[in-house]
Amino acid sequence: MARDQTPHFMTPFVAGILAWAIPGAGHVYLGRTVRGVILCLAVNGLFWAGVAFGGVYTVDRQRERWWYMAQMLTGASGAASWFRQKSTDLAVLKKAEKLRDDAEAEGRSISAQQAYTEVLVKNGLALTYPADVVSRAYTGIAGMLNLMCIFDAFMLAAMGQLGEPPPLKKKKKAKPGKEKAA
């Protein structure tokens, strides 16, 4: 049952930080476990569906800053995807440098960008239209959805709405033929 309480002044901030770090965790912290689990599944499911659709380069701080900012609102999921992209990018850069060195040894000239793009395409990592747009939209919308969840957890805590809400009472219907005469 929902309990109206005067929360500790830090409760809204803790709920908000938890809601950012792991979507739904702020609601679980406030005792709204069902809502927290649903939010966790919805936000993380949408985010990881976008990453599955677009691949490791969906979260890209260098080339897609606005999408990146929205994606980072998913907390741990956004950070994990970004770190994975960075480690993959280091490996791609090493392969691109080797490709440039091999081209120079053969007497050909190739720019760093051309080598980088060639390695991305060769390894199936290049995001192309429309997959890039769809994958970034999924992950960005997941971040914006979590922003609303963060605000919800913060406000529930600030208002002292802790625990699950009470069940709704059903209205009794009048039986036919037993209506009051006026």
C-alpha positions, 0 to 999 in steps of 0.5 A: 500500500502507498504510504504518505510519509515525510521523506528524508530530504535526500530521498528524492535525490537518491531515487533520481540517481538510482533511476538514472543508473539503472532504469526502474531502480529508483521506483524499486527503492521507493517500494514500487517494485512492479512499476520499477521492473516494468520500467527496467524491462521497457527502457533497457529492452528498447535501448538494447533492441536499438543496439542489436539493430545498429551494432556497436557504433550506435552509441557514438560520442564523436559523430552523434553528440545529441543522440549520445546525450539522450543515450546516456540518460539510460545510465549503465546501459548507455555507459556499457554500450559506449565503453564497448564502442570505444574498445572496438574503435581502438581495435579498428584504429589499429587495423586501419593504421596497419592497412595504411602501413601496408599500402605505403609499403606497396607504394600506394597512398591512402588517407586515414579516413579511407583506411578507417572506413575500409576497415569498418566496411570489411568487418561489417561494423559500418552503420548505414542508412536506414539502420543507423537512424532507426538504431539511434532513434530506439536508443535515444528514445529509451534515454528520453523515456528514462528521463521521464522515469527519473522525474517520476521517481524524484517527484514520488519521493518528494511527495512522500508516495512510498510503496505500491498504490492501494488497489482501486475499489470497484463500484457496485452496479445496481441490479436491473429491476431494483431501481429506486422509485422517485 
